[in-house]
Amino acid sequence: MCVGYKVGFHVSIAGGISNSVDNAKSIGCTAFQIFSRNPRGWAAKPLAPDDVAAFKSKLAASGIERNCTMVHMPYLPNLSGPSGEMHKKSIDTLAGEIRRAGELGIPYLIIHLGSHLGQGHEAGVIQLINAVNLAIDLEGRKGADVMVLLENNAGQKNSIGATFEELRTILDKLQGARVGICFDTCHAFASGYDLRTTRSVEKTLDAFDKTIGLKEMKVVHLNDSKGILGSNLDRHEHIGLGNIGGEGIAAFLTHKRILQIPIIMETPIDEKRNDAKNLRAFCELAS
């Protein structure tokens, strides 16, 4: 465990959401992220009251702060796509995830912003704004304390939210809603924001602060990148082993804002490393 940092991983909910707390504790997490249901389907069973109660009880006893937990949206919704059945289902899924996070007492819901599917960035942003506002209106009392976090993307074709300027525009248009930013290091690097050196980290975070405001950054997804700078490739690599590298990640971790907020690694699990080894690598770079 790295003293001073709130750090962990996306962990499994297999066998029940309450098991996520055990899974997080077993690898030394002081923060963790989950899916609240199967991320690869549209259907979601209601949360079981016993499992919700067990989750809250285990979390309270774990030593992990409630504000260091987060839910990630499933993969299928496209909140920036054109109107139609798919967009309606995406809004309904977002509303459902806000409710589910609220039932669990989890304060953050992280969303991918999606693709305009060739309709243009302005149209995509409008669709996204409408989707988030409608979902928040639909979610009801149980999700009232949940903040929706917009995750920057890697700049793939037709995607929404790769630049700090576009994220600021979206935040401005969502004024009054409970929204913030989840900053993904791999996505930022892939979309052209350099994070390889102390100087480049300072420059990128200064640009974020001037354009968006560091106070809007509520969670970090800390991932190295298999792609090169500006490649638009969303491929995560182990901490310090990718094209961002150890120097850049170490510099990023010393920034005062990063010390204040939860850090989630979404690194691979393969023959090179598992989560425990990535946590050790994190601690070495953070020391």
Secondary structure, DSSP 8 states (H G I E B T S, - for coil): --TT--EEEE---TT-TTHHHHHHHHTT-SEEEE-SS-TT-S------HHHHHHHHHHHHHHS--GGGEEEE--SS--TTS-SSHHHHHHHHHHHHHHHHHHHHT--EEEEE--B-TTS-HHHHHHHHHHHHHHHHHHH-GGGTT-EEEEE-----TTBS--SHHHHHHHHHHTTTS-EEEEEEHHHHHHTT---SSHHHHHHHHHHHHHHT-GGGEEEEE--EESS-TT-----EE-TTTSSSHHHHHHHHHTSHHHHHS-EEE----SSS--HHHHHHHHHHHH-
